[in-house]
Amino acid sequence: MKASNFQSSKAQAASNLPTTPQKESEKKAKLAAIYQALNSDPVDIAALRKHAISKGGLLNDEVRRKVWPKLLNINVHDQHKKKLAPDITKHRDYNQVILDVNRSLKRFPRGMKDDQREVLQEQLTNIIVQVLIRHKQLHYYQGYHDICVTFLLAVGKDMALSIMDVLSIHHFRDFMDSTMDRTKHMLNYLFPIIRKGSPVLHDFMQKSEVGTVFALAWLITWYGHVLNDYKSIVRLYDFFLACHPLMPVYLAAAIVLYREKGVLEQDCEMVYVHSFLSKIPQDLPFEHLIIKAGDLFVQYPPSEMAKEARLQYKQSTTISKHGDFESAVEHQRPDAILQLMREQSRRNSFPSFRTQSSRAVKVAVWALSTAVGVAALAVLNTAAEFWV
């Protein structure tokens, strides 16, 4: 995410800072704007990022199912093309995955029937191991399942697999090395950012020798392991998917800075400071912290912080490849046009979308706009049901 994109998103979010619920008309307007961005040809990725960042994020899981794939350049109509491994039990990490999935009961909705949860756990195991089989260079780590279960609950098993397939070789690539070296490199950005925000807090934490381990679970699970509220977790996922892969570290800095008073009240010893910081409060004001994290990112971008971070560890693959990833995301067709291309290709009567006449493209776009207009109207009429 570019700094200019965040500043525009921040301005929109800042206008909604009052704690009173967002007006229904504003929710409807946001939904309409999201669908307009989805219907643009190419899809308006910059606008989708702004909506994902601004207050309330993407509003509900129905919208997330449409927007998250676009933020990751996933063609929802081609996601079944990749073959699934018929036997996942032979993978080297299968047994560890089973153990972790069986320990993930708290991540499923309360009151869910056992048989329903068991189906989801089986799907979760399959998603994890299928990704690992596809990318033999990746190594499973404890906490990966906390991310996968969030996507499974939000978008379903097929889309969750497609999303994790992409994220695992981009945003989470450093975490899936055979060693923790590159993960440590990402965490090394934390203290320089904190120092920029509060030299006093930075010096206190340095003196206590607390290190950065307290934030490890935050980073490698995108806070899914340490937060209990599903709505808060998916709100953060909206934010992270729209931003640079270091944004979870900037959010960690924002959280620590927000809790500065409490940190400074601790005895200046590692055990006390670590204990205080590692117990993340469940009632944090995440909309405020998202704005703060974005401010820190804009003021102190990764390129500047890299000069101050300790670089004795291996350089980050995730960070170095992010520019290419962003470029690949920029030019995408709307889903309805992609579906039309696929269906007509099957009939061998539409061999190449790019070779068709301008008129055919206009007709497709007109048909898309009409269909989505009806769908959007239905969504807007029931917006109150989506907003929670």
Secondary structure, 3 states (H helix, E strand, C coil): CCHHHHHHHHHHHHCCCCCCCCCHHHHHHHHHHHHHHHHCCCCCHHHHHHHHHCCCCCCCHHHHHHHHHHHCCCCCCCCCCCCCCCCCCCCCCHHHHHHHHHCCHHHCCCCCCHHHHHHHHHHHHHHHHHHHHHCCCCCCCCCHHHHHHHHHHHHCHHHHHHHHHHHCCCCCCHHHCCCCHHHHHHHCCHHHHHHHHCHHHHHHHHHHCCCCHHHHHHHHCCCCCCCCCHHHHHHHHHHHHCCCCCHHHHHHHHHHHHCHHHHHCCCCCHHHHHHHHHCCCCCCCHHHHHHHHHHHHHHCCHHHHCCCCCCCCCCCHHHHCHHHHHHHHCCCCCHHHHHHHHHHHHCCCCCCHHHCCHHHHHHHHHHHHHHHHHHHHHHHHCHHHHCC
